[in-house]
Amino acid sequence: MQGAGKGVAGYIKKQNPSIYILGCPCHLMHIAAERAAKELPLDLHDVLTKIWYYLDKSSNRHQDLKKFQVLCDVSTHKILKHVSTRWLSLGLCLTRLLEQWGPLRKYFEDEYQKKKIPSQ
């Protein structure tokens, strides 16, 4: 649609050369954020998906996370599922992850300690 030759933008520009064609601001911001995310040392899509699936598979994990949310005095919200085909979900999922960062960190540290100490 934005092609200068055969796209709608090119057709409109031929009809009125003084017009300025601006792309969708949401799509432009998504492209910019996606390029910036590629510079990070980890894949955000992968991290969000792994955290969601890990917590989703067990009601005990949900309850344990709620305990850490209460302990950290953070709202007891669920971790949202990121779906890569729904590009607007990334912002919502990242916002929720950052909101829940403290409880999640404590939860996973506790999980690590449980696995590190052999049960007798």
Secondary structure, DSSP 8 states (H G I E B T S, - for coil): ---TTTSHHHHHHHH-TT------HHHHHHHHHHHHHTTSSS-HHHHHHHHHHHHHT-HHHHHHHHHHHHHTT----------TT-TTHHHHHHHHHHHTHHHHHHHHHHHHHHHHS---
